[in-house]
Amino acid sequence: MQGYFRKPKREEQYVQVAPEVSGGEPRYVKAPKVLTEYDKCKLECKRKRDEANRKENIATLREQLAALEAEEAAAEKSRGAAEEIPANDAEVIQAFS
């Protein structure tokens, strides 16, 4: 059933290009694709959708970055407090010795 609903493939058209060297054989290259109104609209919608997705992704990444920076700051703060504890422990150990 899929075959009935598929968009038919366009036959590729080729354009003859003049030879680079005089007396050489001409080359044939694919003709540039002419966009229909439907194709233009489709591309415009895709561009707008991609732009919206990009903005959402940027917002999400900024939130993640802020959370990681806050986590890193908290870890740095606890690391600073942890460095003070061994000094106190050393005094306690010397007191019991």
Buried (B, 14 or more C-beta within 10 A) or exposed (E): EEEEEEEEEEEEEEEEEEEEEEEEEEEEEEEEEEEEEEEEEEEEEEEEEEEEEEEEEEEEEEEEEEEEEEEEEEEEEEEEEEEEEEEEEEEEEEEEE
